[in-house]
Amino acid sequence: MKISGGKEAGKMKDEELEELRRKFEGQPPQQTLRWALDRFYPTIAFACSFGAEDMVLLDMISKMTPRMRVFYIDTGLLFKETYELIEKAAEKYGIKPERYAPELTLERQRELYGENLYQRNPDLCCQIRKVEPLKKALAGLEAWVTGIRREQSPTRASAAVVERDRKFGLVKVNPLVHWTFKDVWKYITENHVPYNPLHDRNYPSIGCTLCTTPVAPGEDPRAGRWRGRDKKECGLHL
């Protein structure tokens, strides 16, 4: 595979992005990934949450190149099973995922904002523990890869395979955006991809321990995130 870099993100016009969206819509995610790596490497990175979708992408990327930069946001409140999967994935795929954490420790956050900020002001909590670390992780990049899918929630229903991320000023690549839940698990099963055991305990979407609960049959896949609130996104994908 040819891998080249260049200051492309700022140069890409909306017309080009629209053409790319049409080109890759419905195509195998590997095709989108190959294009993204060729176009943006080394100024591209994969934001991996180690959820089911991201484990699929990690498996695909590992079969293409060992040089793809992979990072994750450690809020300090991830599930024990998530931390264990990070170690397992690092060993299986021979990677060293970069860890980005909030500037504020949990103790300092409590001193400044009081107890249970995640209940009183979940948007601020996510801003401190997720969005700010992500900004650091994306600094200097032209594009980032995510595992979001349209089927996951109404807030993601209009996501494109390739789009301009106006919030962070990058090109955003979503190779699995048109995949279904069944597509994800079919790939995991057929390719023996490791995954978080919480998925087997009715956690289709896994975030922080304090604001993630199991989902009942028939509920929206993200119903377990910030349960009882209108909030459906942490701010990374708005």
MIPATOR-860594 format. One line per 2 residues: number of its first residue (from 1); their letters; for each residue x, y, z of C-alpha. Coordinates in Angstrom, 2 decimals. Layout:
<pts>
NUM = a = X:Y:Z | ...
</pts>
This chain:
<pts>
1 = mk = 0.00:0.00:0.00 | 1.23:3.46:-0.86
3 = is = 1.25:5.66:2.23 | 1.88:9.36:1.87
5 = gg = 1.21:12.45:3.90 | 0.39:16.06:3.22
7 = ke = -1.51:19.06:4.48 | -4.81:17.94:3.01
9 = ag = -7.48:18.56:5.60 | -7.63:22.31:5.16
11 = km = -7.43:22.06:1.38 | -10.32:19.66:0.86
13 = kd = -13.37:21.47:-0.45 | -16.91:20.54:0.40
15 = ee = -17.42:19.37:-3.17 | -14.55:16.90:-2.86
17 = le = -15.85:15.60:0.44 | -19.28:15.11:-1.08
19 = el = -17.74:13.19:-3.97 | -15.83:10.99:-1.52
21 = rr = -18.98:10.41:0.50 | -20.77:9.13:-2.59
23 = kf = -17.78:7.07:-3.65 | -17.40:5.18:-0.38
25 = eg = -21.06:4.95:0.62 | -21.91:1.27:0.95
27 = qp = -18.37:0.14:0.11 | -16.41:-2.28:2.32
29 = pq = -14.85:-0.38:5.24 | -11.42:-1.70:4.28
31 = qt = -11.64:0.30:1.06 | -12.36:3.49:2.98
33 = lr = -9.53:2.77:5.40 | -7.02:2.16:2.59
35 = wa = -7.94:5.46:0.98 | -7.70:7.34:4.29
37 = ld = -4.30:5.87:5.12 | -2.96:6.65:1.66
39 = rf = -4.34:10.17:1.70 | -3.45:11.30:5.21
41 = yp = -0.73:9.12:6.71 | 1.05:9.97:9.00
43 = ti = -1.30:12.78:10.07 | -4.21:10.46:10.77
45 = af = -5.12:8.49:13.90 | -7.73:6.04:15.08
47 = ac = -9.71:7.06:18.17 | -10.37:3.69:19.76
49 = sf = -12.86:3.25:22.59 | -12.39:-0.55:22.48
51 = ga = -16.12:-1.04:21.96 | -17.32:-3.67:19.50
53 = ed = -17.14:-1.40:16.44 | -13.71:-0.11:17.32
55 = mv = -12.38:-3.62:17.85 | -13.55:-4.44:14.31
57 = ll = -11.68:-1.43:12.94 | -8.60:-2.24:15.00
59 = dm = -8.57:-5.73:13.50 | -8.96:-4.34:9.97
61 = is = -6.26:-1.72:10.44 | -3.83:-4.24:11.92
63 = km = -4.12:-6.29:8.73 | -3.21:-3.25:6.62
65 = tp = -0.41:-1.51:8.46 | 1.35:-1.66:11.84
67 = rm = 2.05:2.05:11.68 | -1.40:3.48:12.24
69 = rv = -1.50:5.67:15.33 | -4.11:4.43:17.83
71 = fy = -5.18:6.38:20.89 | -7.84:6.19:23.58
73 = id = -9.34:8.53:26.15 | -8.92:7.31:29.73
75 = tg = -11.45:9.20:31.83 | -10.27:7.41:34.96
77 = ll = -13.72:5.87:35.18 | -13.58:3.10:32.62
79 = fk = -14.82:-0.37:33.49 | -12.30:-2.93:34.72
81 = et = -13.22:-5.04:31.70 | -12.33:-2.16:29.38
83 = ye = -8.87:-1.75:30.88 | -8.32:-5.50:30.59
85 = li = -9.38:-5.45:26.92 | -6.95:-2.62:26.18
87 = ek = -4.10:-4.79:27.44 | -5.37:-7.83:25.54
89 = aa = -5.74:-5.88:22.29 | -2.29:-4.34:22.64
91 = ek = -0.77:-7.81:22.95 | -2.81:-9.40:20.16
93 = yg = -2.24:-6.65:17.60 | 1.24:-5.62:18.66
95 = ik = 0.28:-2.01:19.25 | 0.98:0.61:21.87
97 = pe = -2.24:2.60:22.12 | -1.60:6.16:23.27
99 = ry = -3.41:7.12:26.46 | -4.90:10.58:26.86
101 = ap = -6.31:11.53:30.25 | -7.95:14.66:31.72
103 = el = -5.75:17.30:33.30 | -7.93:17.17:36.41
105 = tl = -7.74:14.12:38.61 | -11.05:12.90:39.98
107 = er = -10.08:14.25:43.38 | -9.28:17.70:41.98
109 = qr = -12.49:17.71:39.98 | -14.46:17.04:43.15
111 = el = -12.63:19.87:44.92 | -13.47:22.32:42.16
113 = yg = -16.97:21.21:41.17 | -18.27:19.16:44.08
115 = en = -19.44:15.58:44.29 | -21.30:13.77:41.52
117 = ly = -20.66:16.26:38.73 | -21.72:13.57:36.28
119 = qr = -25.24:13.77:37.75 | -25.53:17.52:38.24
121 = np = -23.85:18.62:35.01 | -22.98:15.63:32.79
123 = dl = -22.05:17.87:29.85 | -19.37:19.60:31.91
125 = cc = -18.12:16.27:33.20 | -17.78:14.95:29.64
127 = qi = -16.11:18.17:28.55 | -13.46:17.81:31.26
129 = rk = -12.90:14.08:31.09 | -13.43:13.37:27.38
131 = ve = -13.54:16.37:25.06 | -10.50:18.21:26.40
133 = pl = -8.25:15.10:26.23 | -9.53:14.45:22.71
135 = kk = -8.48:17.93:21.62 | -4.94:17.11:22.72
137 = al = -5.00:13.76:20.95 | -6.13:15.36:17.68
139 = ag = -3.62:18.22:17.77 | -1.52:18.26:14.62
141 = le = -3.68:15.76:12.77 | -5.51:16.22:9.50
143 = aw = -7.95:13.31:9.87 | -9.26:10.86:12.42
145 = vt = -11.00:7.51:12.17 | -13.99:6.59:14.32
147 = gi = -16.28:3.58:14.70 | -19.61:5.41:14.78
149 = rr = -22.61:3.91:12.95 | -25.84:5.58:11.83
151 = eq = -27.89:2.84:13.44 | -26.56:3.66:16.91
153 = sp = -28.66:6.75:17.57 | -30.64:9.57:15.89
155 = tr = -27.72:11.92:16.55 | -25.56:9.78:14.25
157 = as = -28.18:9.02:11.60 | -26.82:11.59:9.14
159 = aa = -23.12:10.79:9.57 | -21.18:10.31:6.33
161 = vv = -18.42:7.86:5.51 | -16.10:10.83:4.94
163 = er = -17.05:14.24:6.28 | -15.70:17.51:7.60
165 = dr = -15.50:17.62:11.37 | -16.13:21.31:11.89
167 = kf = -15.85:21.05:15.68 | -12.23:19.89:15.58
169 = gl = -11.24:21.18:12.13 | -10.36:17.77:10.67
171 = vk = -11.59:15.28:8.13 | -13.55:12.58:9.91
173 = vn = -13.55:9.05:8.50 | -16.33:6.66:9.61
175 = pl = -15.76:3.38:7.72 | -18.52:1.45:9.53
177 = vh = -21.16:4.16:9.33 | -23.54:2.09:7.16
179 = wt = -22.99:-1.21:9.02 | -25.67:-2.81:11.16
181 = fk = -25.34:-4.36:14.60 | -25.43:-7.78:12.90
183 = dv = -22.63:-6.78:10.52 | -20.40:-5.86:13.46
185 = wk = -20.91:-9.13:15.31 | -20.66:-11.22:12.18
187 = yi = -17.18:-9.78:11.60 | -16.19:-10.28:15.24
189 = te = -17.28:-13.91:15.16 | -15.75:-14.78:11.79
191 = nh = -12.43:-13.08:12.53 | -12.12:-14.10:16.19
193 = vp = -11.87:-10.49:17.33 | -11.60:-10.02:21.11
195 = yn = -14.32:-7.90:22.66 | -15.47:-6.52:25.97
197 = pl = -17.36:-9.20:27.94 | -19.78:-6.51:29.09
199 = hd = -21.34:-6.77:25.64 | -22.55:-10.22:26.68
201 = rn = -24.19:-8.66:29.74 | -26.50:-6.29:27.83
203 = yp = -24.08:-3.39:27.50 | -24.16:-2.58:23.75
205 = si = -22.55:0.81:24.40 | -19.87:1.10:27.08
207 = gc = -18.63:4.34:28.58 | -17.78:5.31:32.14
209 = tl = -18.83:3.21:35.12 | -20.87:6.01:36.70
211 = ct = -23.11:6.72:33.71 | -23.44:3.42:31.84
213 = tp = -26.10:0.83:32.63 | -27.33:-2.38:30.94
215 = va = -29.95:-2.10:28.20 | -33.22:-4.04:28.30
217 = pg = -34.49:-5.95:25.25 | -36.14:-3.55:22.79
219 = ed = -34.43:-0.45:24.18 | -32.30:1.86:22.08
221 = pr = -28.67:0.62:22.05 | -27.54:3.83:23.74
223 = ag = -30.37:3.90:26.29 | -27.90:2.79:28.94
225 = rw = -25.79:5.92:28.52 | -26.83:8.79:30.84
227 = rg = -30.05:6.93:31.59 | -33.02:9.11:32.35
229 = rd = -31.61:12.13:30.53 | -31.99:13.59:27.06
231 = kk = -28.22:13.44:26.70 | -27.11:10.88:24.08
233 = ec = -23.61:12.06:23.20 | -20.55:12.96:25.25
235 = gl = -19.50:15.69:22.82 | -16.90:13.83:20.81
237 = hl = -19.18:13.27:17.82 | -21.35:16.37:17.68
</pts>
